Amino acid sequence: MEDLDLFIKVKSDDTQAFEILFERYYKRLCGFAYKFTQKPEIAEEIVSTVFSSIWLKRGELNIAKNVRAYLFRSVYNHSLNYLKSR
């Protein structure tokens, strides 16, 4: 199933679709965050925060084209915020 189709299901409270997206991207996003943080536990926390935020704001979010790009941009922004706060 395509990412956008999964996200549409997430918007309608489909936990299984959310789990699929999480499993599909979690490791890659952690690796991406690690490039910035150099700490695996912080990278995991950032990715978990992004996914938690998506679930909590699922009704408000509008991702029209590229879920993957949204996820990576969100992790990038959270990683930069972490670095700024240090």
PyMOL commands that set and color helices and strands:
alter all, ss='L'
color gray80, all
select helices_A, chain A and resi 3-11+15-37+40-56+67-85
alter helices_A, ss='H'
color red, helices_A
deselect
rebuild
show_as cartoon
